[in-house]
Amino acid sequence: MLNLAAVVFTAAVLASSAIAQEVAAPVIDNTGSVENPKPTWETQKQARTFVLGIPAPRGQIVDRNGKPLAQTRLSYNLAVSFPAPLDWTDNRILAFARQQITLAKGLLGRDIQVSDEAILNHYKNRGVLPMDIVEDLSPQELGVVQRGLTPNLILRQTYVRTYPQGSLAGHIVGYTGREAPLSTRPIENGDLIFSESEGREGLEQMFDNELRGQVGQLYVTYDANGNKTSERIAKPPVPGYNVVTTLDIDMQRICEEVLAASCKRGAMVIIDPNTGEILAMASQPGFNPNEFVPIVRRDVFDRYNNDEANPLIPRAYRAAYPPGSTFKTFVGFAALETNTITPKSQFDCPTAFTVGDHTFKNWKKTGSGNLNFVEALTQSCNTWFYQVGIKLGAPSLIDYAHKLGLGRRTGIPLRAEQEGNIPTDDYMLRVHRREIKKGDLANMAIGQGDILISPVQMAQAMGVIASSGQFHITRLVSQIQSIDNKVVAAYPDRLRETIPVSPMVDKTLREALKDVVYDGQGTAHSAQVKGTTVAGKTGTAQWGPTNKQRTAAWFTGFLPVDKPQYAFAAVYEGEPNDNTVHGGSHAAPMIGKAFRRILKLKTEGKDAEQAESQKDKSGSSDEPATPTVDESN
């Protein structure tokens, strides 16, 4: 039973700049009804003082405005407390434990499984602590069992991680797991009174040291018969630090909702190109980290892990795709800046282009004649870019791709970020046993071949274009704060480098990307958003084995075109052998829907954003008709 007059740990208050979270520390019951450590079988013949560890509550993870993404709450376990002295026979131990477990079953109305081996191990080696038989009681269960507690069937308070936003940003926040089960060996000084949690994925894992806090110390003394004679908290636990992310949870919610309504698999990333801050980074499908609390159950993990849509994979940063025609933006940028072409340079846009003994085709079945860069990007002419890519050459193409961060990890603090791939001569020699040839350059110029780019890399690269060559380091975390809101560590805006961009090239790129969305021959009409001007590029590419090829449909860009506030990338994964998926018809509409809601939210508030969401669902939004023009590469 819970003795409210017992000694109470110092309350732990977790706080961020905008939200406070109170977590009462576990109660220590001097009567032995909650925390009643007793000496082990081996040590009970003499008096002894144990120094036990008191786990600290983990700090919070919050969004840029202090809205909680991960918190710690108080949890109640149902436990059996064995009376002193610990000198019973095995049969008596088991009979006593089974009696308490049967009582618990009657109170809860459900089965409780505890093996004989577990009972005996606990009694003989850790009988100084209560033995948990049911973890993390629900509020309803707690109300029921409180009426039937005994001195030996007790409640034990512990800490449990909770994710108040559910599945929202689950791939970013991650989840925790038990650091290790309490040992079955005889208890020793320094052992914890209950298991501590550790980060297993996402920010929970990468900032585990900052989040977990400092373990406290509890001194408990027993006489020779195993009766507790004194206890005191020598050192209270210190709650962990709070991690403040750059995320805007409302923008994250909108992106996740749009993805869920639009595709089975995909990703969307939004970055502030003026600071490098990630405002939203969504992957579809997602998972709910609350399902991994208080432990990662095998059946839950297997359900997620065996799902063919792979919901545990964060596609936004741990998947990479061939970029298709979105890569033409970067080819054009490199060609213009190296003076390989000028804004007025014209090349033919035929239906096919031959390199050696291989003929590369355009996606259109009719030629378009001579085009300049703006026209070629607007129409997404493959054969135009084959010629320009070859003229540009591999060294310059690779150099500019790397300058934009492509084929390089962004450095966000998340495990196993995908590096992507920009093929170099070394890569080609290693994989294909030859250096880059003209045919490879033609393929690379339209984002095919061995090029792979992650959605977060793509958004980052478009952010550099949007900010006229200012490459801000991409950030997901802005600060680490103590519980009293003091900044312990800061990750401010910093420039990685400044890529020279002439005013003429800057103007030409913006004009071309705007025309992709607004010109009659553009491929992204469905990305138009009332009240702003969107600039972007569609792309469609195939990858995977021939008999199970999938299509990656892209749309990436920024807005507003003249003074960008947002750089973005969206990718839609098609089903195997589905040839109807294209960037203009599948990815661009997702960006249009997301930003119509985001701008409503920022200018008119949440009610207006929700109304826009309902209009999207009913088909009555301001979304333009799906374009008849669409590139298929």
C-alpha positions in Angstrom: 0.0 0.0 0.0 1.1 3.6 -0.6 2.0 5.4 2.6 1.6 9.1 1.9 3.4 10.0 5.1 6.5 8.3 4.0 9.7 10.1 3.1 9.4 11.5 -0.4 12.2 12.1 -2.9 12.7 15.7 -3.8 10.2 16.6 -6.6 11.8 16.8 -10.0 10.6 19.6 -12.2 11.4 19.4 -15.9 11.1 22.7 -17.7 11.8 24.3 -21.1 11.5 27.8 -22.2 7.8 27.5 -22.6 6.6 24.5 -20.6 7.1 23.0 -17.2 6.7 19.4 -16.4 6.4 18.2 -12.8 7.4 14.6 -11.9 7.0 13.5 -8.3 9.8 11.3 -7.2 9.1 7.8 -6.0 8.0 7.4 -2.5 10.1 5.6 0.0 7.9 3.9 2.7 9.6 3.7 6.1 7.2 0.9 7.1 8.5 -1.4 4.3 5.3 -1.2 2.2 6.8 0.5 -0.9 10.6 0.5 -1.0 11.6 -2.0 1.7 15.2 -3.1 0.9 16.4 -6.0 3.1 19.8 -7.8 3.1 20.2 -10.7 0.8 20.3 -14.3 1.8 24.1 -14.0 1.9 24.3 -10.9 4.0 21.4 -11.1 6.4 23.4 -12.6 9.3 25.0 -9.3 10.0 23.9 -5.7 10.0 24.6 -3.8 6.8 24.0 -0.5 5.1 23.2 -0.4 1.4 23.9 2.6 -0.8 21.4 2.3 -3.6 21.0 4.4 -6.7 17.9 6.5 -7.4 17.4 6.9 -11.1 16.8 10.5 -12.3 13.8 11.5 -14.5 14.8 12.1 -18.1 14.7 15.6 -19.5 12.2 16.7 -22.1 12.4 17.0 -25.8 10.4 20.0 -27.1 9.8 21.8 -30.3 11.0 25.4 -31.1 8.1 26.9 -29.1 8.4 24.6 -26.1 5.7 22.2 -27.0 6.6 18.8 -25.5 7.5 15.9 -27.8 8.9 13.6 -25.0 8.4 13.8 -21.3 8.7 11.7 -18.1 5.7 10.8 -16.1 5.2 8.9 -12.8 4.3 5.3 -13.2 2.9 2.7 -10.8 3.9 -0.9 -10.7 2.2 -3.6 -8.7 4.8 -5.4 -6.6 5.2 -8.2 -4.0 7.2 -7.2 -0.9 8.7 -10.1 1.0 8.8 -9.9 4.9 12.0 -10.2 6.9 13.9 -12.2 7.8 14.6 -13.8 4.4 15.1 -17.4 5.6 12.2 -19.2 3.9 12.3 -22.5 2.1 11.7 -22.5 -1.7 8.2 -24.0 -1.2 7.2 -21.3 1.3 8.7 -18.5 -1.0 6.7 -19.8 -4.0 3.5 -20.3 -2.0 3.7 -16.8 -0.6 4.4 -15.2 -3.9 1.6 -17.1 -5.7 -0.8 -16.0 -3.0 0.0 -12.4 -3.7 -0.1 -12.9 -7.5 -3.5 -14.6 -7.2 -4.8 -11.6 -5.2 -3.5 -9.3 -7.9 -5.1 -11.3 -10.7 -8.4 -11.0 -8.9 -8.1 -7.2 -8.5 -7.1 -6.7 -12.2 -9.2 -9.4 -13.8 -6.3 -10.5 -16.0 -3.6 -13.1 -16.1 -0.2 -12.3 -14.6 2.8 -14.5 -15.6 5.8 -14.7 -13.3 8.0 -17.9 -13.4 9.1 -19.9 -10.3 12.7 -19.2 -11.3 12.2 -15.5 -11.4 10.5 -15.5 -8.0 13.3 -17.6 -6.4 16.1 -15.5 -8.0 14.5 -12.3 -6.8 13.9 -13.6 -3.2 17.4 -15.0 -2.8 19.4 -12.3 -4.5 17.3 -9.1 -4.5 14.7 -9.6 -1.7 15.7 -6.3 -0.3 13.6 -4.7 -3.1 9.9 -5.4 -4.0 9.4 -7.7 -6.9 7.4 -6.1 -9.7 4.6 -8.3 -11.1 2.7 -5.7 -13.2 4.3 -2.7 -14.7 2.8 0.7 -15.6 -0.8 0.3 -14.3 -3.4 2.3 -16.2 -5.3 5.0 -14.3 -8.3 2.6 -14.2 -6.2 -0.3 -12.9 -4.6 2.0 -10.3 -8.0 2.9 -9.0 -9.0 -0.7 -8.7 -5.9 -2.1 -7.0 -5.6 0.7 -4.5 -8.7 -0.7 -2.7 -7.1 -4.2 -2.4 -3.5 -3.5 -1.4 -1.9 -5.3 1.6 1.4 -4.8 3.4 2.9 -7.3 1.0 1.0 -6.4 -2.3 2.1 -2.8 -2.8 2.4 0.0 -5.3 5.8 1.0 -6.4 6.5 4.3 -8.1 8.9 4.6 -11.1 9.5 6.8 -14.1 8.1 6.1 -17.5 8.7 7.9 -20.8 5.7 9.4 -22.5 5.2 11.0 -26.0 2.3 13.4 -25.7 2.2 14.0 -29.5 1.8 10.3 -30.2 3.3 9.3 -33.6 4.0 12.9 -34.5 7.8 13.3 -35.2 8.3 9.8 -33.9 11.1 9.1 -36.3 12.9 12.2 -35.0 12.2 11.9 -31.3 12.9 8.1 -31.2 12.2 6.1 -28.1 13.8 4.6 -25.0 14.3 1.2 -23.6 15.4 -0.3 -20.4 19.2 0.1 -20.0 19.4 -3.4 -18.6 17.1 -5.6 -16.5 17.9 -5.5 -12.8 20.6 -8.1 -12.1 19.7 -11.5 -10.6 23.0 -11.5 -8.6 23.1 -10.5 -4.9 22.4 -6.8 -4.5 25.4 -4.6 -4.1 26.2 -1.0 -3.3 25.4 1.2 -6.2 22.6 -0.9 -7.6 19.5 1.0 -8.8 16.2 0.7 -6.9 14.5 0.4 -10.3 15.7 0.1 -13.9 16.9 3.2 -15.7 15.9 3.9 -19.3 18.2 4.7 -22.2 17.7 6.2 -25.6 17.4 3.6 -28.3 16.6 5.7 -31.4 16.3 9.2 -32.6 17.1 12.2 -30.4 16.5 10.0 -27.4 19.5 8.0 -28.4 21.8 10.8 -29.7 21.3 13.0 -26.6 21.0 10.2 -24.1 23.8 11.6 -21.9 22.2 15.0 -21.7 18.6 13.7 -21.1 19.2 11.0 -18.5 20.3 13.2 -15.5 22.4 12.2 -12.5 21.6 9.2 -10.3 20.9 10.0 -6.6 21.9 7.9 -3.6 19.8 6.3 -0.9 21.3 4.9 2.3 19.4 2.1 3.9 20.5 0.2 7.1 19.3 -3.2 8.4 19.8 -5.1 11.6 21.0 -8.7 11.8 17.4 -9.9 11.3 16.9 -8.0 8.1 14.7 -5.3 9.6 15.2 -1.8 8.3 16.5 0.5 11.0 17.2 3.7 9.0 17.2 5.3 5.6 18.1 8.7 4.2 18.6 10.3 0.8 22.2 11.2 0.7 22.1 12.7 -2.7 18.8 13.5 -4.5 18.6 12.6 -8.2 19.2 15.5 -10.6 16.7 15.6 -13.6 18.2 15.5 -17.1 18.6 18.4 -19.4 15.9 19.4 -21.9 16.6 19.2 -25.7 15.1 22.1 -27.7 14.6 21.2 -31.3 14.2 23.5 -34.3 10.9 21.8 -35.3 7.6 23.6 -35.6 5.3 21.0 -34.4 2.3 22.4 -36.3 4.2 22.4 -39.5 5.3 18.8 -38.7 1.7 17.8 -38.1 0.6 19.3 -41.4 3.4 17.5 -43.4 2.6 14.2 -41.7 -1.1 14.5 -42.4 -0.6 15.5 -46.0 1.8 12.5 -46.5 -0.6 10.1 -44.8 -3.5 11.2 -47.0 -1.4 11.2 -50.2 0.9 8.2 -50.2 1.7 4.9 -48.7 5.4 5.7 -48.6 7.1 9.0 -48.8 8.8 11.9 -47.1 8.7 15.7 -46.8 11.2 18.1 -45.4 11.0 21.9 -44.8 14.0 24.0 -43.9 14.4 27.7 -43.2 17.0 28.6 -45.9 18.1 31.7 -43.9 19.1 29.8 -40.8 19.4 26.1 -41.8 16.8 25.1 -39.2 14.7 22.1 -40.0 11.1 23.1 -39.4 9.5 19.8 -40.4 10.9 16.4 -41.4 8.2 13.8 -42.0 8.3 10.2 -43.1 5.4 8.1 -44.1 4.5 5.6 -42.7 5.4 6.4 -39.1 5.1 4.7 -35.7 3.9 5.7 -32.3 6.8 5.5 -29.7 4.2 5.2 -26.9 3.8 1.6 -28.1 7.4 1.0 -26.9 6.6 2.1 -23.3 7.5 0.9 -20.7 9.4 -1.7 -22.7 9.8 -2.6 -26.4 7.6 -5.6 -26.5 8.6 -8.3 -29.1 5.1 -8.5 -30.6 4.9 -4.8 -31.2 8.4 -4.6 -32.6 7.7 -7.5 -34.9 4.4 -6.0 -36.1 6.3 -2.8 -37.2 9.4 -4.7 -38.4 7.4 -7.1 -40.6 5.2 -4.4 -42.2 6.2 -4.2 -45.9 5.9 -0.4 -45.8 8.8 -0.4 -43.3 7.3 2.2 -40.8 10.4 2.1 -38.6 12.6 3.5 -41.5 12.8 7.4 -41.4 12.7 8.0 -45.1 13.4 11.7 -44.8 17.0 11.1 -43.7 17.7 7.4 -43.8 16.6 6.7 -47.4 18.1 8.0 -50.6 16.5 8.0 -54.1 17.6 8.8 -57.6 16.6 12.5 -58.0 15.4 12.4 -61.6 14.9 15.8 -63.2 15.2 17.7 -59.9 19.0 17.3 -60.5 18.7 19.4 -63.6 18.5 22.5 -61.3 22.0 21.7 -60.0 23.4 20.9 -63.4 22.1 24.2 -64.7 23.6 26.0 -61.7 27.0 24.5 -62.3 26.9 25.1 -66.1 25.9 28.8 -65.6 28.4 29.5 -62.9 31.3 27.9 -64.8 30.3 29.8 -67.9 29.8 26.5 -69.7 26.5 28.1 -70.9 25.0 31.6 -70.5 21.3 32.3 -69.9 21.0 32.9 -73.6 22.8 29.8 -74.8 20.5 27.6 -76.9 20.6 23.8 -77.5 18.3 21.7 -79.5 15.7 19.6 -77.7 15.2 16.6 -80.0 13.3 13.4 -79.2 16.6 11.5 -78.9 20.3 12.1 -78.5 23.0 9.6 -79.3 26.2 9.1 -77.4 28.5 6.5 -79.0 26.4 3.5 -79.7 23.7 4.4 -77.2 20.6 6.5 -77.9 19.1 8.5 -75.0 15.5 9.5 -75.4 13.5 12.5 -74.3 10.4 12.0 -72.2 8.4 13.8 -74.9 7.7 12.1 -78.2 8.1 15.4 -80.1 11.0 17.8 -80.3 10.9 21.3 -79.0 13.6 23.0 -81.1 16.2 25.3 -79.7 15.8 26.2 -76.0 17.6 28.3 -73.5 18.1 27.2 -69.9 14.9 28.7 -68.5 12.9 27.0 -71.3 14.7 23.7 -71.0 14.2 23.5 -67.2 10.6 24.6 -67.5 9.9 21.9 -70.0 12.3 19.5 -68.3 13.9 18.6 -71.7 16.1 15.5 -71.2 18.0 15.8 -74.5 18.9 19.4 -73.8 20.5 18.4 -70.5 22.3 15.4 -72.0 24.2 17.9 -74.1 24.9 20.4 -71.4 25.9 17.7 -68.9 28.5 16.4 -71.3 29.8 19.9 -72.1 30.0 20.7 -68.4 32.1 17.6 -67.7 32.4 15.3 -64.7 34.8 17.3 -62.5 32.6 20.5 -62.5 29.3 18.6 -62.1 30.6 16.5 -59.2 32.3 19.6 -57.6 29.1 21.7 -57.6 27.0 18.7 -56.4 29.3 18.3 -53.4 29.4 22.1 -52.8 25.6 21.9 -52.4 25.9 19.1 -49.9 24.8 16.3 -52.2 26.4 12.9 -51.6 27.4 14.2 -48.1 25.6 13.7 -44.8 24.0 16.9 -43.5 25.3 16.2 -40.0 22.0 16.3 -38.3 22.2 14.5 -34.9 20.4 11.3 -35.9 21.9 7.9 -36.2 22.6 6.3 -39.6 21.8 9.3 -41.8 22.0 8.3 -45.5 25.0 9.7 -47.3 23.6 9.4 -50.7 25.9 9.1 -53.7 27.4 11.4 -56.4 29.4 9.0 -58.6 33.0 9.9 -59.0 35.7 8.2 -61.1 36.9 6.3 -58.0 33.3 5.1 -57.4 32.9 4.1 -61.0 36.2 2.2 -61.0 35.3 0.4 -57.8 31.7 -0.5 -58.8 31.7 -0.6 -62.6 35.5 -1.0 -63.3 35.7 2.0 -65.5 35.9 5.8 -65.2 33.0 8.1 -65.9 32.1 8.2 -69.6 30.0 10.6 -71.7 27.0 8.2 -71.5 27.3 8.3 -67.7 27.4 12.1 -67.8 24.3 12.2 -69.9 22.5 10.0 -67.4 23.8 12.0 -64.4 22.6 15.2 -66.0 19.0 14.1 -65.7 19.4 12.6 -62.2 19.6 9.0 -63.3 22.3 6.3 -63.1 24.0 5.8 -59.7 23.0 9.2 -58.2 21.2 8.9 -54.9 19.9 11.8 -52.7 18.0 11.8 -49.5 15.0 14.2 -49.0 16.8 16.2 -46.3 19.9 16.6 -48.6 17.6 17.8 -51.4 15.9 20.4 -49.1 19.3 21.5 -47.9 20.6 22.0 -51.5 17.5 23.9 -52.5 18.0 26.1 -49.4 21.4 27.0 -50.7 19.9 28.0 -54.1 17.2 29.9 -52.3 19.7 31.9 -50.2 21.9 32.8 -53.2 24.7 30.5 -52.2 24.6 31.0 -48.5 25.1 27.5 -47.1 23.8 27.5 -43.6 24.6 24.4 -41.5 21.5 22.3 -41.3 20.3 22.1 -37.7 17.7 20.0 -35.9 18.6 21.0 -32.3 19.0 24.6 -31.2 19.7 24.4 -27.5 20.2 22.1 -24.5 18.6 23.7 -21.4 18.7 22.9 -17.7 15.4 22.5 -15.8 15.6 26.2 -14.7 15.8 27.2 -18.4 19.5 28.0 -18.4 21.3 27.3 -21.7 23.8 24.6 -21.2 24.7 24.2 -24.9 23.7 26.2 -28.0 23.9 25.4 -31.7 23.5 28.8 -33.4 23.2 29.6 -37.0 26.5 29.2 -38.8 27.6 29.3 -42.4 29.3 26.2 -43.7 30.4 28.2 -46.8 29.4 30.8 -49.3 29.1 29.5 -52.8 29.7 32.4 -55.3 26.5 33.1 -57.3 26.5 35.9 -59.8 23.3 38.1 -59.8 22.6 37.0 -63.4 22.7 33.3 -62.5 20.7 33.9 -59.3 18.0 35.7 -61.4 18.0 33.0 -64.1 17.6 30.1 -61.6 14.7 31.8 -59.9 13.0 32.6 -63.2 13.3 29.0 -64.4 12.1 27.4 -61.1 9.1 29.8 -61.0 8.2 29.0 -64.6 8.1 25.2 -63.7 5.2 26.1 -61.5 3.4 28.9 -63.4 4.4 28.7 -67.1 1.9 26.9 -69.4 4.5 24.3 -70.2 5.7 23.8 -66.6 5.2 20.5 -64.8 4.2 21.6 -61.3 1.0 23.7 -61.6 -0.5 21.8 -58.7 2.1 23.3 -56.3 0.7 26.8 -56.7 -0.3 28.4 -53.4 -2.5 31.5 -53.2 -0.7 34.5 -51.6 2.8 33.5 -52.5 5.0 32.5 -55.4 6.4 28.9 -55.4 9.6 28.0 -57.2 10.5 24.4 -57.7 11.4 21.4 -59.9 9.7 18.1 -60.4 11.4 14.8 -61.0 10.6 11.2 -61.6 13.0 8.3 -61.4 13.0 4.5 -61.3 15.1 2.4 -59.0 15.2 -1.2 -57.7 15.3 -4.6 -59.5 13.8 -4.7 -63.0 10.9 -6.9 -62.0 10.0 -4.8 -59.0 11.0 -1.3 -60.0 9.6 1.6 -58.0 9.1 5.2 -59.0 10.3 8.1 -56.9 8.3 11.1 -57.7 9.9 14.4 -56.5 9.1 18.0 -56.1 11.6 20.3 -54.5 12.1 24.1 -54.3 11.4 27.1 -52.2 9.0 30.0 -51.5 8.4 32.9 -51.9 10.6 33.1 -54.9 12.1 36.5 -54.2 12.7 36.3 -50.5 12.5 32.7 -49.6 11.3 31.7 -46.1 11.0 27.9 -46.8 13.0 25.4 -48.8 11.4 22.0 -49.3 11.6 18.6 -50.7 8.9 16.0 -51.1 9.2 12.5 -52.4 6.4 10.0 -53.2 7.3 6.3 -53.5 5.2 4.5 -56.1 4.3 0.9 -55.9 6.3 -1.7 -57.9 5.8 -1.4 -61.6 3.4 1.5 -61.4 4.2 3.7 -64.4 1.5 6.3 -63.6 3.5 8.0 -60.8 5.2 11.3 -61.7 6.6 14.3 -59.9 4.0 16.8 -61.2 1.0 14.6 -60.5 2.0 13.1 -57.2 4.7 15.1 -55.4 3.9 18.6 -56.4 0.3 18.4 -55.1 1.6 17.3 -51.7 3.7 20.5 -51.4 0.7 22.6 -52.6 -1.6 21.1 -50.0 1.0 21.4 -47.2 1.8 25.1 -47.8 -1.8 26.2 -48.4 -2.4 25.0 -44.8 0.9 26.3 -43.4 0.3 29.8 -44.8 -3.2 29.8 -43.5 -1.9 28.8 -40.1 0.8 31.5 -40.1 -1.5 34.3 -41.3 -5.0 33.4 -40.1 -4.5 30.9 -37.3 -5.3 27.3 -36.6 -9.1 27.4 -37.3 -8.3 28.7 -40.9 -5.7 26.0 -41.3 -8.2 23.3 -40.3 -10.8 24.8 -42.6 -8.2 24.6 -45.5 -7.6 20.9 -44.5 -11.3 20.1 -44.8 -11.4 21.9 -48.2 -8.5 19.7 -49.4 -10.4 16.6 -48.2 -13.6 17.6 -50.0 -11.8 18.7 -53.2 -13.0 22.3 -52.9 -9.6 23.9 -52.2 -7.8 26.5 -54.3 -5.6 23.8 -55.8 -5.1 24.2 -59.5 -6.2 21.4 -61.9 -3.6 18.7 -62.3 -1.3 19.7 -65.2 -1.5 17.9 -68.5 2.3 18.4 -68.9 4.4 16.0 -66.9 7.9 14.6 -67.3 8.4 10.9 -66.9 12.2 10.8 -66.1 
